Amino acid sequence: MTVEVLFREVCNLNADGQNSVYLQQSMPDAEFIYTSIHDEPYFKDNEPDIIMMGHMSESFQREVIKKLMPLKGRIEELIDEGRVFLMTGNACEVFCRHISYVTEKIETDALGIFPLDAKCDLFKRYNGKLLADFEGIKLVGFKSQFSFLFGDNSSFAFAKCLRGAGINKESSFEGMRRNNFFGTHLSGPILPLNPLFTEYIMRLAGCPGEAAFRDAAMAAYEQHIKEFEDPAVKF
């Protein structure tokens, strides 16, 4: 079992670096490969079971797009093979069609794997909670972002929102999915907050174990659901 964590030294905002820490605690026998932004991705010539990337600054986002653009075909090949991808925070935007950085007056094409466009405004940060349904599993998490996605993701959404905003404030669908590729703006980080989803992606990758510290993680998860379902809690 091999897990590649992409560019953790720059893709670790909003505690997203803890996703790989928790997954490593849940899969202690797996090999974790931490690829630097200056290195050639391991997946270029190999087939990791899981590939992860987290939230980053807008300037590094453009560098990541440049880094991954020549590997677009290889990424799509791995997605079609069923390799697990988990892209959290604005890492999911790297796989969209286009990003408009309104504040900086910069436009850039992204990888174009999903027909969505991102609009980033550094003067308008959105902070919110999300309660969503993923294949019958309730997801809880937090969002802190300068960008929203636009387009119709209803046919390839990651999750259906129960409370909170989806890819934008008017959408009830969060993120994107293709085969075992999962992209979402949920941070917080998503895996420790959602042990059932952690176990789901572990099974997809061929590791049928339990999430680390399961009893404590489940207790916290159930408490979050209780709070997020409370109509008095603001989103």
Disulfide bonds with the S-S distance in Angstrom:
none
